[in-house]
Amino acid sequence: MIDSENLNRWLTLAANVAVLVGIIALVVEIRTNTAAVRSQEWGAILEQHQELNLNQATIESSELYTKALYQPGELSVAEVRATVNYITSRIILLQRAYKVYQEGFASRSDWDYLVNSTPAYLGTELGQRLWPELKGEFEVRLPGMVSDIDRALSDEPIEPDDTWYLRIKSELEGEK
């Protein structure tokens, strides 16, 4: 017959083992959920990035963007507003992406992928005028984001280059 003291020891040991198994299961579940959240959050950022790209791909937006690149002085107030809103949307996307990167939900290469696209819109004449005004809001809260964007902008000035588009256009015209 087992005495009550031995029984209590065995029950205590079994309870402790059950607690350890529960803790291990909880850690595994948390890691699984964290990976899912990382994937979902970064996926949402990439979807927003793609949505901004697709919005920019319409004829109207492309014409506005081309005008902003080549003839920024000829933009109407409405066109400046639309272009500034587009640039601001990109910066807000970068802010969200940088926070996700800081929290460890995105890799450095994921972050660099987005930040290295900034010269396409902040490297324009309008973007170069707008960025100094906007970056003051972020320098205190997200200095790393600002320094990464400034680095991307200083790598090489962006000159509008439609060579590829013009070549495709001429090839299409030649096929007629």
Chimera marker file (.cmm) of the C-alpha trace (Angstrom):
<marker_set name="trace">
<marker id="1" x="0.000" y="0.000" z="0.000" r="1" g="1" b="0" radius="0.5"/>
<marker id="2" x="1.272" y="3.463" z="-0.855" r="1" g="1" b="0" radius="0.5"/>
<marker id="3" x="1.359" y="5.821" z="2.026" r="1" g="1" b="0" radius="0.5"/>
<marker id="4" x="-0.089" y="9.300" z="1.675" r="1" g="1" b="0" radius="0.5"/>
<marker id="5" x="3.322" y="10.988" z="1.768" r="1" g="1" b="0" radius="0.5"/>
<marker id="6" x="4.592" y="9.033" z="-1.244" r="1" g="1" b="0" radius="0.5"/>
<marker id="7" x="1.301" y="9.568" z="-3.013" r="1" g="1" b="0" radius="0.5"/>
<marker id="8" x="1.583" y="13.325" z="-2.447" r="1" g="1" b="0" radius="0.5"/>
<marker id="9" x="5.132" y="13.321" z="-3.831" r="1" g="1" b="0" radius="0.5"/>
<marker id="10" x="4.074" y="11.444" z="-6.957" r="1" g="1" b="0" radius="0.5"/>
<marker id="11" x="1.078" y="13.693" z="-7.452" r="1" g="1" b="0" radius="0.5"/>
<marker id="12" x="3.255" y="16.797" z="-6.983" r="1" g="1" b="0" radius="0.5"/>
<marker id="13" x="5.776" y="15.453" z="-9.482" r="1" g="1" b="0" radius="0.5"/>
<marker id="14" x="3.006" y="14.649" z="-11.973" r="1" g="1" b="0" radius="0.5"/>
<marker id="15" x="1.516" y="18.133" z="-11.513" r="1" g="1" b="0" radius="0.5"/>
<marker id="16" x="4.912" y="19.773" z="-12.056" r="1" g="1" b="0" radius="0.5"/>
<marker id="17" x="5.517" y="17.713" z="-15.197" r="1" g="1" b="0" radius="0.5"/>
<marker id="18" x="2.052" y="18.687" z="-16.470" r="1" g="1" b="0" radius="0.5"/>
<marker id="19" x="2.831" y="22.363" z="-15.805" r="1" g="1" b="0" radius="0.5"/>
<marker id="20" x="6.128" y="22.058" z="-17.721" r="1" g="1" b="0" radius="0.5"/>
<marker id="21" x="4.388" y="20.348" z="-20.639" r="1" g="1" b="0" radius="0.5"/>
<marker id="22" x="1.776" y="23.133" z="-20.598" r="1" g="1" b="0" radius="0.5"/>
<marker id="23" x="4.460" y="25.829" z="-20.602" r="1" g="1" b="0" radius="0.5"/>
<marker id="24" x="6.268" y="24.157" z="-23.505" r="1" g="1" b="0" radius="0.5"/>
<marker id="25" x="2.986" y="23.890" z="-25.436" r="1" g="1" b="0" radius="0.5"/>
<marker id="26" x="2.308" y="27.570" z="-24.721" r="1" g="1" b="0" radius="0.5"/>
<marker id="27" x="5.761" y="28.595" z="-25.987" r="1" g="1" b="0" radius="0.5"/>
<marker id="28" x="5.246" y="26.582" z="-29.182" r="1" g="1" b="0" radius="0.5"/>
<marker id="29" x="1.805" y="28.164" z="-29.672" r="1" g="1" b="0" radius="0.5"/>
<marker id="30" x="3.166" y="31.680" z="-29.110" r="1" g="1" b="0" radius="0.5"/>
<marker id="31" x="5.968" y="31.107" z="-31.622" r="1" g="1" b="0" radius="0.5"/>
<marker id="32" x="3.491" y="29.777" z="-34.162" r="1" g="1" b="0" radius="0.5"/>
<marker id="33" x="1.166" y="32.743" z="-33.645" r="1" g="1" b="0" radius="0.5"/>
<marker id="34" x="4.069" y="35.204" z="-33.826" r="1" g="1" b="0" radius="0.5"/>
<marker id="35" x="5.174" y="33.753" z="-37.152" r="1" g="1" b="0" radius="0.5"/>
<marker id="36" x="1.618" y="34.014" z="-38.468" r="1" g="1" b="0" radius="0.5"/>
<marker id="37" x="1.320" y="37.630" z="-37.299" r="1" g="1" b="0" radius="0.5"/>
<marker id="38" x="4.671" y="38.491" z="-38.895" r="1" g="1" b="0" radius="0.5"/>
<marker id="39" x="3.596" y="36.984" z="-42.158" r="1" g="1" b="0" radius="0.5"/>
<marker id="40" x="0.182" y="38.673" z="-42.102" r="1" g="1" b="0" radius="0.5"/>
<marker id="41" x="1.502" y="42.106" z="-41.132" r="1" g="1" b="0" radius="0.5"/>
<marker id="42" x="4.271" y="42.133" z="-43.723" r="1" g="1" b="0" radius="0.5"/>
<marker id="43" x="1.872" y="40.708" z="-46.307" r="1" g="1" b="0" radius="0.5"/>
<marker id="44" x="-0.548" y="43.581" z="-45.630" r="1" g="1" b="0" radius="0.5"/>
<marker id="45" x="2.276" y="46.090" z="-46.087" r="1" g="1" b="0" radius="0.5"/>
<marker id="46" x="3.284" y="44.509" z="-49.401" r="1" g="1" b="0" radius="0.5"/>
<marker id="47" x="-0.363" y="44.539" z="-50.509" r="1" g="1" b="0" radius="0.5"/>
<marker id="48" x="-0.581" y="48.250" z="-49.735" r="1" g="1" b="0" radius="0.5"/>
<marker id="49" x="2.714" y="48.807" z="-51.584" r="1" g="1" b="0" radius="0.5"/>
<marker id="50" x="1.343" y="46.931" z="-54.593" r="1" g="1" b="0" radius="0.5"/>
<marker id="51" x="-1.960" y="48.821" z="-54.408" r="1" g="1" b="0" radius="0.5"/>
<marker id="52" x="-0.088" y="52.135" z="-54.519" r="1" g="1" b="0" radius="0.5"/>
<marker id="53" x="1.891" y="50.853" z="-57.513" r="1" g="1" b="0" radius="0.5"/>
<marker id="54" x="-1.288" y="49.739" z="-59.293" r="1" g="1" b="0" radius="0.5"/>
<marker id="55" x="-2.974" y="53.078" z="-58.606" r="1" g="1" b="0" radius="0.5"/>
<marker id="56" x="0.070" y="54.754" z="-60.120" r="1" g="1" b="0" radius="0.5"/>
<marker id="57" x="-0.230" y="52.535" z="-63.192" r="1" g="1" b="0" radius="0.5"/>
<marker id="58" x="-3.463" y="54.071" z="-64.474" r="1" g="1" b="0" radius="0.5"/>
<marker id="59" x="-3.158" y="56.325" z="-67.519" r="1" g="1" b="0" radius="0.5"/>
<marker id="60" x="-4.325" y="59.358" z="-65.544" r="1" g="1" b="0" radius="0.5"/>
<marker id="61" x="-1.852" y="58.716" z="-62.714" r="1" g="1" b="0" radius="0.5"/>
<marker id="62" x="0.970" y="57.943" z="-65.137" r="1" g="1" b="0" radius="0.5"/>
<marker id="63" x="0.350" y="61.186" z="-66.994" r="1" g="1" b="0" radius="0.5"/>
<marker id="64" x="0.304" y="63.101" z="-63.709" r="1" g="1" b="0" radius="0.5"/>
<marker id="65" x="3.492" y="61.380" z="-62.505" r="1" g="1" b="0" radius="0.5"/>
<marker id="66" x="5.240" y="62.085" z="-65.825" r="1" g="1" b="0" radius="0.5"/>
<marker id="67" x="4.187" y="65.724" z="-65.619" r="1" g="1" b="0" radius="0.5"/>
<marker id="68" x="5.423" y="65.898" z="-62.005" r="1" g="1" b="0" radius="0.5"/>
<marker id="69" x="8.788" y="64.496" z="-63.153" r="1" g="1" b="0" radius="0.5"/>
<marker id="70" x="9.336" y="66.565" z="-66.273" r="1" g="1" b="0" radius="0.5"/>
<marker id="71" x="7.235" y="69.703" z="-65.787" r="1" g="1" b="0" radius="0.5"/>
<marker id="72" x="6.650" y="70.183" z="-62.046" r="1" g="1" b="0" radius="0.5"/>
<marker id="73" x="6.217" y="73.919" z="-62.489" r="1" g="1" b="0" radius="0.5"/>
<marker id="74" x="3.189" y="73.315" z="-64.704" r="1" g="1" b="0" radius="0.5"/>
<marker id="75" x="1.217" y="71.279" z="-62.153" r="1" g="1" b="0" radius="0.5"/>
<marker id="76" x="-2.149" y="72.700" z="-61.149" r="1" g="1" b="0" radius="0.5"/>
<marker id="77" x="-3.009" y="72.984" z="-57.454" r="1" g="1" b="0" radius="0.5"/>
<marker id="78" x="-5.160" y="69.849" z="-57.750" r="1" g="1" b="0" radius="0.5"/>
<marker id="79" x="-2.275" y="67.959" z="-59.395" r="1" g="1" b="0" radius="0.5"/>
<marker id="80" x="0.156" y="69.084" z="-56.690" r="1" g="1" b="0" radius="0.5"/>
<marker id="81" x="-2.356" y="67.956" z="-54.060" r="1" g="1" b="0" radius="0.5"/>
<marker id="82" x="-2.745" y="64.537" z="-55.721" r="1" g="1" b="0" radius="0.5"/>
<marker id="83" x="1.030" y="64.109" z="-56.025" r="1" g="1" b="0" radius="0.5"/>
<marker id="84" x="1.639" y="65.211" z="-52.425" r="1" g="1" b="0" radius="0.5"/>
<marker id="85" x="-1.056" y="62.790" z="-51.235" r="1" g="1" b="0" radius="0.5"/>
<marker id="86" x="0.626" y="59.972" z="-53.162" r="1" g="1" b="0" radius="0.5"/>
<marker id="87" x="4.033" y="60.807" z="-51.665" r="1" g="1" b="0" radius="0.5"/>
<marker id="88" x="2.517" y="61.126" z="-48.187" r="1" g="1" b="0" radius="0.5"/>
<marker id="89" x="0.816" y="57.731" z="-48.595" r="1" g="1" b="0" radius="0.5"/>
<marker id="90" x="4.193" y="56.216" z="-49.458" r="1" g="1" b="0" radius="0.5"/>
<marker id="91" x="5.797" y="57.777" z="-46.380" r="1" g="1" b="0" radius="0.5"/>
<marker id="92" x="2.985" y="56.526" z="-44.135" r="1" g="1" b="0" radius="0.5"/>
<marker id="93" x="3.511" y="53.054" z="-45.614" r="1" g="1" b="0" radius="0.5"/>
<marker id="94" x="7.228" y="53.362" z="-44.821" r="1" g="1" b="0" radius="0.5"/>
<marker id="95" x="6.424" y="54.425" z="-41.261" r="1" g="1" b="0" radius="0.5"/>
<marker id="96" x="4.226" y="51.363" z="-40.778" r="1" g="1" b="0" radius="0.5"/>
<marker id="97" x="6.823" y="49.098" z="-42.391" r="1" g="1" b="0" radius="0.5"/>
<marker id="98" x="9.610" y="50.521" z="-40.241" r="1" g="1" b="0" radius="0.5"/>
<marker id="99" x="7.648" y="49.830" z="-37.052" r="1" g="1" b="0" radius="0.5"/>
<marker id="100" x="7.045" y="46.252" z="-38.203" r="1" g="1" b="0" radius="0.5"/>
<marker id="101" x="10.763" y="45.926" z="-38.972" r="1" g="1" b="0" radius="0.5"/>
<marker id="102" x="11.712" y="47.347" z="-35.541" r="1" g="1" b="0" radius="0.5"/>
<marker id="103" x="9.387" y="44.880" z="-33.809" r="1" g="1" b="0" radius="0.5"/>
<marker id="104" x="11.163" y="42.033" z="-35.573" r="1" g="1" b="0" radius="0.5"/>
<marker id="105" x="8.238" y="41.148" z="-37.826" r="1" g="1" b="0" radius="0.5"/>
<marker id="106" x="10.257" y="41.906" z="-40.983" r="1" g="1" b="0" radius="0.5"/>
<marker id="107" x="13.864" y="41.329" z="-41.931" r="1" g="1" b="0" radius="0.5"/>
<marker id="108" x="16.392" y="44.000" z="-42.820" r="1" g="1" b="0" radius="0.5"/>
<marker id="109" x="16.195" y="42.941" z="-46.468" r="1" g="1" b="0" radius="0.5"/>
<marker id="110" x="12.387" y="43.311" z="-46.358" r="1" g="1" b="0" radius="0.5"/>
<marker id="111" x="12.775" y="46.847" z="-45.001" r="1" g="1" b="0" radius="0.5"/>
<marker id="112" x="15.523" y="47.703" z="-47.507" r="1" g="1" b="0" radius="0.5"/>
<marker id="113" x="13.285" y="46.522" z="-50.357" r="1" g="1" b="0" radius="0.5"/>
<marker id="114" x="10.764" y="49.247" z="-49.508" r="1" g="1" b="0" radius="0.5"/>
<marker id="115" x="13.163" y="51.994" z="-48.467" r="1" g="1" b="0" radius="0.5"/>
<marker id="116" x="15.236" y="51.583" z="-51.626" r="1" g="1" b="0" radius="0.5"/>
<marker id="117" x="12.170" y="52.493" z="-53.697" r="1" g="1" b="0" radius="0.5"/>
<marker id="118" x="11.923" y="55.945" z="-52.070" r="1" g="1" b="0" radius="0.5"/>
<marker id="119" x="14.063" y="57.733" z="-54.687" r="1" g="1" b="0" radius="0.5"/>
<marker id="120" x="11.361" y="56.981" z="-57.270" r="1" g="1" b="0" radius="0.5"/>
<marker id="121" x="9.021" y="59.442" z="-55.560" r="1" g="1" b="0" radius="0.5"/>
<marker id="122" x="11.083" y="61.394" z="-53.005" r="1" g="1" b="0" radius="0.5"/>
<marker id="123" x="13.883" y="61.865" z="-55.533" r="1" g="1" b="0" radius="0.5"/>
<marker id="124" x="11.633" y="63.940" z="-57.772" r="1" g="1" b="0" radius="0.5"/>
<marker id="125" x="11.725" y="67.728" z="-57.552" r="1" g="1" b="0" radius="0.5"/>
<marker id="126" x="8.427" y="67.794" z="-55.666" r="1" g="1" b="0" radius="0.5"/>
<marker id="127" x="9.545" y="64.957" z="-53.385" r="1" g="1" b="0" radius="0.5"/>
<marker id="128" x="12.833" y="66.716" z="-52.624" r="1" g="1" b="0" radius="0.5"/>
<marker id="129" x="10.901" y="69.802" z="-51.572" r="1" g="1" b="0" radius="0.5"/>
<marker id="130" x="8.373" y="67.821" z="-49.544" r="1" g="1" b="0" radius="0.5"/>
<marker id="131" x="10.669" y="65.400" z="-47.689" r="1" g="1" b="0" radius="0.5"/>
<marker id="132" x="12.499" y="68.019" z="-45.556" r="1" g="1" b="0" radius="0.5"/>
<marker id="133" x="9.134" y="69.275" z="-44.311" r="1" g="1" b="0" radius="0.5"/>
<marker id="134" x="7.774" y="65.802" z="-43.581" r="1" g="1" b="0" radius="0.5"/>
<marker id="135" x="10.860" y="64.197" z="-42.090" r="1" g="1" b="0" radius="0.5"/>
<marker id="136" x="10.836" y="66.530" z="-39.083" r="1" g="1" b="0" radius="0.5"/>
<marker id="137" x="7.750" y="64.669" z="-37.857" r="1" g="1" b="0" radius="0.5"/>
<marker id="138" x="9.634" y="61.380" z="-37.913" r="1" g="1" b="0" radius="0.5"/>
<marker id="139" x="13.150" y="62.352" z="-36.792" r="1" g="1" b="0" radius="0.5"/>
<marker id="140" x="12.310" y="62.217" z="-33.082" r="1" g="1" b="0" radius="0.5"/>
<marker id="141" x="10.080" y="59.136" z="-33.147" r="1" g="1" b="0" radius="0.5"/>
<marker id="142" x="11.760" y="57.099" z="-35.889" r="1" g="1" b="0" radius="0.5"/>
<marker id="143" x="15.295" y="58.407" z="-36.461" r="1" g="1" b="0" radius="0.5"/>
<marker id="144" x="16.384" y="55.103" z="-38.013" r="1" g="1" b="0" radius="0.5"/>
<marker id="145" x="13.681" y="55.378" z="-40.655" r="1" g="1" b="0" radius="0.5"/>
<marker id="146" x="14.741" y="58.929" z="-41.515" r="1" g="1" b="0" radius="0.5"/>
<marker id="147" x="18.429" y="58.015" z="-41.764" r="1" g="1" b="0" radius="0.5"/>
<marker id="148" x="17.636" y="55.001" z="-43.985" r="1" g="1" b="0" radius="0.5"/>
<marker id="149" x="15.493" y="57.142" z="-46.303" r="1" g="1" b="0" radius="0.5"/>
<marker id="150" x="18.144" y="59.873" z="-46.411" r="1" g="1" b="0" radius="0.5"/>
<marker id="151" x="20.738" y="57.200" z="-47.262" r="1" g="1" b="0" radius="0.5"/>
<marker id="152" x="18.568" y="55.852" z="-50.078" r="1" g="1" b="0" radius="0.5"/>
<marker id="153" x="18.044" y="59.363" z="-51.421" r="1" g="1" b="0" radius="0.5"/>
<marker id="154" x="21.734" y="60.240" z="-51.277" r="1" g="1" b="0" radius="0.5"/>
<marker id="155" x="22.897" y="57.091" z="-53.062" r="1" g="1" b="0" radius="0.5"/>
<marker id="156" x="22.230" y="58.494" z="-56.499" r="1" g="1" b="0" radius="0.5"/>
<marker id="157" x="20.087" y="61.384" z="-57.662" r="1" g="1" b="0" radius="0.5"/>
<marker id="158" x="17.107" y="60.274" z="-59.678" r="1" g="1" b="0" radius="0.5"/>
<marker id="159" x="16.870" y="61.590" z="-63.179" r="1" g="1" b="0" radius="0.5"/>
<marker id="160" x="13.644" y="60.895" z="-65.007" r="1" g="1" b="0" radius="0.5"/>
<marker id="161" x="14.391" y="58.165" z="-67.517" r="1" g="1" b="0" radius="0.5"/>
<marker id="162" x="11.675" y="56.901" z="-69.782" r="1" g="1" b="0" radius="0.5"/>
<marker id="163" x="14.114" y="55.160" z="-72.150" r="1" g="1" b="0" radius="0.5"/>
<marker id="164" x="12.698" y="51.716" z="-71.439" r="1" g="1" b="0" radius="0.5"/>
<marker id="165" x="9.103" y="52.903" z="-71.874" r="1" g="1" b="0" radius="0.5"/>
<marker id="166" x="9.973" y="54.754" z="-75.084" r="1" g="1" b="0" radius="0.5"/>
<marker id="167" x="11.693" y="51.649" z="-76.502" r="1" g="1" b="0" radius="0.5"/>
<marker id="168" x="8.637" y="49.494" z="-75.747" r="1" g="1" b="0" radius="0.5"/>
<marker id="169" x="6.370" y="52.153" z="-77.273" r="1" g="1" b="0" radius="0.5"/>
<marker id="170" x="8.447" y="52.324" z="-80.479" r="1" g="1" b="0" radius="0.5"/>
<marker id="171" x="8.499" y="48.523" z="-80.740" r="1" g="1" b="0" radius="0.5"/>
<marker id="172" x="4.727" y="48.452" z="-80.408" r="1" g="1" b="0" radius="0.5"/>
<marker id="173" x="4.358" y="51.176" z="-83.024" r="1" g="1" b="0" radius="0.5"/>
<marker id="174" x="6.714" y="49.261" z="-85.344" r="1" g="1" b="0" radius="0.5"/>
<marker id="175" x="4.481" y="46.186" z="-85.149" r="1" g="1" b="0" radius="0.5"/>
<marker id="176" x="1.491" y="48.067" z="-86.586" r="1" g="1" b="0" radius="0.5"/>
<link id1="1" id2="2" r="1" g="1" b="0" radius="0.2"/>
<link id1="2" id2="3" r="1" g="1" b="0" radius="0.2"/>
<link id1="3" id2="4" r="1" g="1" b="0" radius="0.2"/>
<link id1="4" id2="5" r="1" g="1" b="0" radius="0.2"/>
<link id1="5" id2="6" r="1" g="1" b="0" radius="0.2"/>
<link id1="6" id2="7" r="1" g="1" b="0" radius="0.2"/>
<link id1="7" id2="8" r="1" g="1" b="0" radius="0.2"/>
<link id1="8" id2="9" r="1" g="1" b="0" radius="0.2"/>
<link id1="9" id2="10" r="1" g="1" b="0" radius="0.2"/>
<link id1="10" id2="11" r="1" g="1" b="0" radius="0.2"/>
<link id1="11" id2="12" r="1" g="1" b="0" radius="0.2"/>
<link id1="12" id2="13" r="1" g="1" b="0" radius="0.2"/>
<link id1="13" id2="14" r="1" g="1" b="0" radius="0.2"/>
<link id1="14" id2="15" r="1" g="1" b="0" radius="0.2"/>
<link id1="15" id2="16" r="1" g="1" b="0" radius="0.2"/>
<link id1="16" id2="17" r="1" g="1" b="0" radius="0.2"/>
<link id1="17" id2="18" r="1" g="1" b="0" radius="0.2"/>
<link id1="18" id2="19" r="1" g="1" b="0" radius="0.2"/>
<link id1="19" id2="20" r="1" g="1" b="0" radius="0.2"/>
<link id1="20" id2="21" r="1" g="1" b="0" radius="0.2"/>
<link id1="21" id2="22" r="1" g="1" b="0" radius="0.2"/>
<link id1="22" id2="23" r="1" g="1" b="0" radius="0.2"/>
<link id1="23" id2="24" r="1" g="1" b="0" radius="0.2"/>
<link id1="24" id2="25" r="1" g="1" b="0" radius="0.2"/>
<link id1="25" id2="26" r="1" g="1" b="0" radius="0.2"/>
<link id1="26" id2="27" r="1" g="1" b="0" radius="0.2"/>
<link id1="27" id2="28" r="1" g="1" b="0" radius="0.2"/>
<link id1="28" id2="29" r="1" g="1" b="0" radius="0.2"/>
<link id1="29" id2="30" r="1" g="1" b="0" radius="0.2"/>
<link id1="30" id2="31" r="1" g="1" b="0" radius="0.2"/>
<link id1="31" id2="32" r="1" g="1" b="0" radius="0.2"/>
<link id1="32" id2="33" r="1" g="1" b="0" radius="0.2"/>
<link id1="33" id2="34" r="1" g="1" b="0" radius="0.2"/>
<link id1="34" id2="35" r="1" g="1" b="0" radius="0.2"/>
<link id1="35" id2="36" r="1" g="1" b="0" radius="0.2"/>
<link id1="36" id2="37" r="1" g="1" b="0" radius="0.2"/>
<link id1="37" id2="38" r="1" g="1" b="0" radius="0.2"/>
<link id1="38" id2="39" r="1" g="1" b="0" radius="0.2"/>
<link id1="39" id2="40" r="1" g="1" b="0" radius="0.2"/>
<link id1="40" id2="41" r="1" g="1" b="0" radius="0.2"/>
<link id1="41" id2="42" r="1" g="1" b="0" radius="0.2"/>
<link id1="42" id2="43" r="1" g="1" b="0" radius="0.2"/>
<link id1="43" id2="44" r="1" g="1" b="0" radius="0.2"/>
<link id1="44" id2="45" r="1" g="1" b="0" radius="0.2"/>
<link id1="45" id2="46" r="1" g="1" b="0" radius="0.2"/>
<link id1="46" id2="47" r="1" g="1" b="0" radius="0.2"/>
<link id1="47" id2="48" r="1" g="1" b="0" radius="0.2"/>
<link id1="48" id2="49" r="1" g="1" b="0" radius="0.2"/>
<link id1="49" id2="50" r="1" g="1" b="0" radius="0.2"/>
<link id1="50" id2="51" r="1" g="1" b="0" radius="0.2"/>
<link id1="51" id2="52" r="1" g="1" b="0" radius="0.2"/>
<link id1="52" id2="53" r="1" g="1" b="0" radius="0.2"/>
<link id1="53" id2="54" r="1" g="1" b="0" radius="0.2"/>
<link id1="54" id2="55" r="1" g="1" b="0" radius="0.2"/>
<link id1="55" id2="56" r="1" g="1" b="0" radius="0.2"/>
<link id1="56" id2="57" r="1" g="1" b="0" radius="0.2"/>
<link id1="57" id2="58" r="1" g="1" b="0" radius="0.2"/>
<link id1="58" id2="59" r="1" g="1" b="0" radius="0.2"/>
<link id1="59" id2="60" r="1" g="1" b="0" radius="0.2"/>
<link id1="60" id2="61" r="1" g="1" b="0" radius="0.2"/>
<link id1="61" id2="62" r="1" g="1" b="0" radius="0.2"/>
<link id1="62" id2="63" r="1" g="1" b="0" radius="0.2"/>
<link id1="63" id2="64" r="1" g="1" b="0" radius="0.2"/>
<link id1="64" id2="65" r="1" g="1" b="0" radius="0.2"/>
<link id1="65" id2="66" r="1" g="1" b="0" radius="0.2"/>
<link id1="66" id2="67" r="1" g="1" b="0" radius="0.2"/>
<link id1="67" id2="68" r="1" g="1" b="0" radius="0.2"/>
<link id1="68" id2="69" r="1" g="1" b="0" radius="0.2"/>
<link id1="69" id2="70" r="1" g="1" b="0" radius="0.2"/>
<link id1="70" id2="71" r="1" g="1" b="0" radius="0.2"/>
<link id1="71" id2="72" r="1" g="1" b="0" radius="0.2"/>
<link id1="72" id2="73" r="1" g="1" b="0" radius="0.2"/>
<link id1="73" id2="74" r="1" g="1" b="0" radius="0.2"/>
<link id1="74" id2="75" r="1" g="1" b="0" radius="0.2"/>
<link id1="75" id2="76" r="1" g="1" b="0" radius="0.2"/>
<link id1="76" id2="77" r="1" g="1" b="0" radius="0.2"/>
<link id1="77" id2="78" r="1" g="1" b="0" radius="0.2"/>
<link id1="78" id2="79" r="1" g="1" b="0" radius="0.2"/>
<link id1="79" id2="80" r="1" g="1" b="0" radius="0.2"/>
<link id1="80" id2="81" r="1" g="1" b="0" radius="0.2"/>
<link id1="81" id2="82" r="1" g="1" b="0" radius="0.2"/>
<link id1="82" id2="83" r="1" g="1" b="0" radius="0.2"/>
<link id1="83" id2="84" r="1" g="1" b="0" radius="0.2"/>
<link id1="84" id2="85" r="1" g="1" b="0" radius="0.2"/>
<link id1="85" id2="86" r="1" g="1" b="0" radius="0.2"/>
<link id1="86" id2="87" r="1" g="1" b="0" radius="0.2"/>
<link id1="87" id2="88" r="1" g="1" b="0" radius="0.2"/>
<link id1="88" id2="89" r="1" g="1" b="0" radius="0.2"/>
<link id1="89" id2="90" r="1" g="1" b="0" radius="0.2"/>
<link id1="90" id2="91" r="1" g="1" b="0" radius="0.2"/>
<link id1="91" id2="92" r="1" g="1" b="0" radius="0.2"/>
<link id1="92" id2="93" r="1" g="1" b="0" radius="0.2"/>
<link id1="93" id2="94" r="1" g="1" b="0" radius="0.2"/>
<link id1="94" id2="95" r="1" g="1" b="0" radius="0.2"/>
<link id1="95" id2="96" r="1" g="1" b="0" radius="0.2"/>
<link id1="96" id2="97" r="1" g="1" b="0" radius="0.2"/>
<link id1="97" id2="98" r="1" g="1" b="0" radius="0.2"/>
<link id1="98" id2="99" r="1" g="1" b="0" radius="0.2"/>
<link id1="99" id2="100" r="1" g="1" b="0" radius="0.2"/>
<link id1="100" id2="101" r="1" g="1" b="0" radius="0.2"/>
<link id1="101" id2="102" r="1" g="1" b="0" radius="0.2"/>
<link id1="102" id2="103" r="1" g="1" b="0" radius="0.2"/>
<link id1="103" id2="104" r="1" g="1" b="0" radius="0.2"/>
<link id1="104" id2="105" r="1" g="1" b="0" radius="0.2"/>
<link id1="105" id2="106" r="1" g="1" b="0" radius="0.2"/>
<link id1="106" id2="107" r="1" g="1" b="0" radius="0.2"/>
<link id1="107" id2="108" r="1" g="1" b="0" radius="0.2"/>
<link id1="108" id2="109" r="1" g="1" b="0" radius="0.2"/>
<link id1="109" id2="110" r="1" g="1" b="0" radius="0.2"/>
<link id1="110" id2="111" r="1" g="1" b="0" radius="0.2"/>
<link id1="111" id2="112" r="1" g="1" b="0" radius="0.2"/>
<link id1="112" id2="113" r="1" g="1" b="0" radius="0.2"/>
<link id1="113" id2="114" r="1" g="1" b="0" radius="0.2"/>
<link id1="114" id2="115" r="1" g="1" b="0" radius="0.2"/>
<link id1="115" id2="116" r="1" g="1" b="0" radius="0.2"/>
<link id1="116" id2="117" r="1" g="1" b="0" radius="0.2"/>
<link id1="117" id2="118" r="1" g="1" b="0" radius="0.2"/>
<link id1="118" id2="119" r="1" g="1" b="0" radius="0.2"/>
<link id1="119" id2="120" r="1" g="1" b="0" radius="0.2"/>
<link id1="120" id2="121" r="1" g="1" b="0" radius="0.2"/>
<link id1="121" id2="122" r="1" g="1" b="0" radius="0.2"/>
<link id1="122" id2="123" r="1" g="1" b="0" radius="0.2"/>
<link id1="123" id2="124" r="1" g="1" b="0" radius="0.2"/>
<link id1="124" id2="125" r="1" g="1" b="0" radius="0.2"/>
<link id1="125" id2="126" r="1" g="1" b="0" radius="0.2"/>
<link id1="126" id2="127" r="1" g="1" b="0" radius="0.2"/>
<link id1="127" id2="128" r="1" g="1" b="0" radius="0.2"/>
<link id1="128" id2="129" r="1" g="1" b="0" radius="0.2"/>
<link id1="129" id2="130" r="1" g="1" b="0" radius="0.2"/>
<link id1="130" id2="131" r="1" g="1" b="0" radius="0.2"/>
<link id1="131" id2="132" r="1" g="1" b="0" radius="0.2"/>
<link id1="132" id2="133" r="1" g="1" b="0" radius="0.2"/>
<link id1="133" id2="134" r="1" g="1" b="0" radius="0.2"/>
<link id1="134" id2="135" r="1" g="1" b="0" radius="0.2"/>
<link id1="135" id2="136" r="1" g="1" b="0" radius="0.2"/>
<link id1="136" id2="137" r="1" g="1" b="0" radius="0.2"/>
<link id1="137" id2="138" r="1" g="1" b="0" radius="0.2"/>
<link id1="138" id2="139" r="1" g="1" b="0" radius="0.2"/>
<link id1="139" id2="140" r="1" g="1" b="0" radius="0.2"/>
<link id1="140" id2="141" r="1" g="1" b="0" radius="0.2"/>
<link id1="141" id2="142" r="1" g="1" b="0" radius="0.2"/>
<link id1="142" id2="143" r="1" g="1" b="0" radius="0.2"/>
<link id1="143" id2="144" r="1" g="1" b="0" radius="0.2"/>
<link id1="144" id2="145" r="1" g="1" b="0" radius="0.2"/>
<link id1="145" id2="146" r="1" g="1" b="0" radius="0.2"/>
<link id1="146" id2="147" r="1" g="1" b="0" radius="0.2"/>
<link id1="147" id2="148" r="1" g="1" b="0" radius="0.2"/>
<link id1="148" id2="149" r="1" g="1" b="0" radius="0.2"/>
<link id1="149" id2="150" r="1" g="1" b="0" radius="0.2"/>
<link id1="150" id2="151" r="1" g="1" b="0" radius="0.2"/>
<link id1="151" id2="152" r="1" g="1" b="0" radius="0.2"/>
<link id1="152" id2="153" r="1" g="1" b="0" radius="0.2"/>
<link id1="153" id2="154" r="1" g="1" b="0" radius="0.2"/>
<link id1="154" id2="155" r="1" g="1" b="0" radius="0.2"/>
<link id1="155" id2="156" r="1" g="1" b="0" radius="0.2"/>
<link id1="156" id2="157" r="1" g="1" b="0" radius="0.2"/>
<link id1="157" id2="158" r="1" g="1" b="0" radius="0.2"/>
<link id1="158" id2="159" r="1" g="1" b="0" radius="0.2"/>
<link id1="159" id2="160" r="1" g="1" b="0" radius="0.2"/>
<link id1="160" id2="161" r="1" g="1" b="0" radius="0.2"/>
<link id1="161" id2="162" r="1" g="1" b="0" radius="0.2"/>
<link id1="162" id2="163" r="1" g="1" b="0" radius="0.2"/>
<link id1="163" id2="164" r="1" g="1" b="0" radius="0.2"/>
<link id1="164" id2="165" r="1" g="1" b="0" radius="0.2"/>
<link id1="165" id2="166" r="1" g="1" b="0" radius="0.2"/>
<link id1="166" id2="167" r="1" g="1" b="0" radius="0.2"/>
<link id1="167" id2="168" r="1" g="1" b="0" radius="0.2"/>
<link id1="168" id2="169" r="1" g="1" b="0" radius="0.2"/>
<link id1="169" id2="170" r="1" g="1" b="0" radius="0.2"/>
<link id1="170" id2="171" r="1" g="1" b="0" radius="0.2"/>
<link id1="171" id2="172" r="1" g="1" b="0" radius="0.2"/>
<link id1="172" id2="173" r="1" g="1" b="0" radius="0.2"/>
<link id1="173" id2="174" r="1" g="1" b="0" radius="0.2"/>
<link id1="174" id2="175" r="1" g="1" b="0" radius="0.2"/>
<link id1="175" id2="176" r="1" g="1" b="0" radius="0.2"/>
</marker_set>
